């Protein structure tokens, strides 16, 4: 059972609508650099002023946090919905420098799944100059 928590069999976890709505009401997002049906590479394109990011949850996750961190350093707000993996290098390199971390109690039920995720989640917030 523990093995499944660290597998990358699924990279795309569709954001629960209620989670997005609450965060959008607070942050007024104007950009999503990695939507489910993306047409532009969010890792190489410029982001908006207030960004919601539910990145692919595989080995590339650290690259998304690095990019979000760089956008934050340029004054932008970046809000991540990610697995709470406090033992990873990317967590310590980027998340621990965030403005705020909100740990989600229990396990999220992502919109396209019949049951809850096999991992805990967190909202990691980098508040930019525009927040």
LUMGUKOL-593045 format. One record per residue (C-alpha): residue in one letter; z, y, x. Coordinates in nm, 2 decimals, decimal comma. Each point is the difference from the previous one (the first is absolute). Layout:
% residues N
@aa:A&up:Z&north:Y&east:X
...
//
This chain:
% residues 131
@aa:X&up:0,00&north:0,00&east:0,00
@aa:X&up:0,08&north:0,25&east:0,28
@aa:X&up:-0,34&north:-0,06&east:0,15
@aa:X&up:-0,18&north:0,16&east:-0,29
@aa:X&up:0,19&north:0,33&east:0,05
@aa:X&up:-0,18&north:0,05&east:0,32
@aa:X&up:-0,35&north:-0,12&east:-0,08
@aa:X&up:-0,29&north:0,23&east:-0,05
@aa:X&up:-0,18&north:-0,21&east:-0,26
@aa:X&up:-0,02&north:0,30&east:-0,22
@aa:X&up:-0,06&north:0,35&east:0,14
@aa:X&up:-0,06&north:0,19&east:-0,32
@aa:X&up:0,30&north:0,04&east:-0,23
@aa:X&up:-0,09&north:0,22&east:-0,30
@aa:X&up:0,26&north:0,27&east:-0,04
@aa:X&up:0,21&north:-0,03&east:-0,31
@aa:X&up:-0,10&north:0,28&east:-0,24
@aa:X&up:0,35&north:0,11&east:-0,07
@aa:X&up:0,08&north:0,04&east:0,38
@aa:X&up:-0,31&north:0,21&east:0,05
@aa:X&up:0,07&north:0,22&east:-0,30
@aa:X&up:0,35&north:0,08&east:0,11
@aa:X&up:-0,11&north:0,08&east:0,36
@aa:X&up:-0,30&north:0,20&east:-0,12
@aa:X&up:0,22&north:0,21&east:-0,23
@aa:X&up:0,21&north:0,09&east:0,31
@aa:X&up:-0,27&north:0,04&east:0,27
@aa:X&up:-0,32&north:0,09&east:-0,20
@aa:X&up:-0,23&north:-0,22&east:0,21
@aa:X&up:-0,35&north:0,13&east:0,08
@aa:X&up:-0,11&north:-0,29&east:0,21
@aa:X&up:0,02&north:-0,38&east:0,04
@aa:X&up:-0,15&north:-0,11&east:0,33
@aa:X&up:-0,01&north:-0,37&east:-0,09
@aa:X&up:-0,07&north:-0,06&east:-0,37
@aa:X&up:-0,08&north:-0,35&east:-0,11
@aa:X&up:-0,38&north:0,07&east:-0,02
@aa:X&up:-0,02&north:0,22&east:0,30
@aa:X&up:-0,33&north:0,15&east:0,12
@aa:X&up:0,13&north:0,20&east:0,31
@aa:X&up:0,20&north:-0,13&east:0,29
@aa:X&up:0,34&north:0,16&east:-0,05
@aa:X&up:0,10&north:-0,07&east:0,36
@aa:X&up:-0,27&north:0,23&east:0,14
@aa:X&up:-0,05&north:0,26&east:-0,28
@aa:X&up:0,21&north:0,31&east:-0,05
@aa:X&up:0,27&north:-0,03&east:-0,27
@aa:X&up:0,10&north:0,24&east:-0,28
@aa:X&up:0,30&north:0,23&east:-0,01
@aa:X&up:0,21&north:-0,25&east:-0,21
@aa:X&up:-0,08&north:-0,36&east:0,06
@aa:X&up:0,10&north:-0,33&east:-0,17
@aa:X&up:-0,05&north:-0,30&east:0,22
@aa:X&up:0,03&north:-0,36&east:-0,10
@aa:X&up:-0,17&north:-0,15&east:0,31
@aa:X&up:-0,12&north:-0,35&east:0,06
@aa:X&up:0,31&north:-0,20&east:0,08
@aa:X&up:-0,14&north:-0,21&east:0,29
@aa:X&up:-0,02&north:0,06&east:0,37
@aa:X&up:-0,16&north:0,34&east:-0,06
@aa:X&up:0,31&north:0,15&east:-0,16
@aa:X&up:0,12&north:0,15&east:0,32
@aa:X&up:-0,33&north:0,18&east:0,04
@aa:X&up:0,04&north:0,16&east:-0,34
@aa:X&up:0,35&north:0,12&east:0,08
@aa:X&up:-0,12&north:0,14&east:0,33
@aa:X&up:-0,28&north:0,19&east:-0,18
@aa:X&up:0,24&north:0,12&east:-0,27
@aa:X&up:0,25&north:0,12&east:0,26
@aa:X&up:-0,28&north:0,19&east:0,17
@aa:X&up:-0,10&north:0,16&east:-0,33
@aa:X&up:0,37&north:0,10&east:-0,05
@aa:X&up:0,01&north:0,16&east:0,34
@aa:X&up:-0,29&north:0,22&east:-0,12
@aa:X&up:0,22&north:0,12&east:-0,29
@aa:X&up:-0,11&north:-0,24&east:-0,28
@aa:X&up:0,22&north:-0,20&east:-0,23
@aa:X&up:-0,04&north:-0,37&east:0,02
@aa:X&up:0,17&north:-0,25&east:-0,23
@aa:X&up:-0,03&north:-0,37&east:0,08
@aa:X&up:0,08&north:-0,30&east:-0,22
@aa:X&up:0,05&north:-0,28&east:0,25
@aa:X&up:0,18&north:-0,32&east:0,06
@aa:X&up:0,35&north:0,06&east:0,13
@aa:X&up:-0,04&north:-0,16&east:0,34
@aa:X&up:0,28&north:0,16&east:0,20
@aa:X&up:-0,04&north:-0,24&east:0,28
@aa:X&up:-0,35&north:0,10&east:0,10
@aa:X&up:-0,11&north:0,24&east:0,27
@aa:X&up:-0,20&north:0,22&east:-0,24
@aa:X&up:0,32&north:0,04&east:-0,21
@aa:X&up:0,19&north:0,13&east:0,29
@aa:X&up:-0,28&north:0,21&east:0,15
@aa:X&up:-0,10&north:0,18&east:-0,32
@aa:X&up:0,22&north:-0,07&east:-0,31
@aa:X&up:0,32&north:0,08&east:0,18
@aa:X&up:-0,14&north:0,36&east:0,06
@aa:X&up:-0,08&north:0,05&east:-0,36
@aa:X&up:0,16&north:0,28&east:-0,21
@aa:X&up:0,13&north:-0,26&east:-0,24
@aa:X&up:0,00&north:-0,37&east:-0,07
@aa:X&up:0,06&north:-0,14&east:-0,35
@aa:X&up:0,08&north:-0,37&east:-0,01
@aa:X&up:-0,11&north:-0,16&east:-0,32
@aa:X&up:0,27&north:-0,21&east:-0,17
@aa:X&up:-0,13&north:-0,35&east:-0,07
@aa:X&up:-0,36&north:-0,10&east:0,04
@aa:X&up:-0,30&north:0,19&east:-0,15
@aa:X&up:-0,23&north:-0,16&east:-0,24
@aa:X&up:-0,34&north:0,13&east:0,10
@aa:X&up:-0,23&north:0,07&east:-0,29
@aa:X&up:-0,25&north:-0,28&east:0,05
@aa:X&up:0,26&north:-0,27&east:0,07
@aa:X&up:0,18&north:-0,24&east:-0,25
@aa:X&up:0,33&north:0,01&east:0,20
@aa:X&up:0,18&north:0,22&east:0,25
@aa:X&up:-0,10&north:0,04&east:0,36
@aa:X&up:0,14&north:-0,24&east:0,26
@aa:X&up:0,13&north:0,29&east:0,21
@aa:X&up:0,21&north:0,32&east:-0,04
@aa:X&up:-0,17&north:0,34&east:-0,02
@aa:X&up:0,08&north:0,35&east:0,11
@aa:X&up:-0,13&north:0,35&east:-0,07
@aa:X&up:-0,03&north:0,18&east:0,34
@aa:X&up:-0,04&north:0,38&east:-0,04
@aa:X&up:-0,13&north:0,24&east:0,27
@aa:X&up:0,04&north:0,34&east:-0,16
@aa:X&up:-0,25&north:0,25&east:0,14
@aa:X&up:0,00&north:0,38&east:0,01
@aa:X&up:-0,16&north:0,00&east:-0,35
@aa:X&up:0,29&north:-0,19&east:-0,17
//
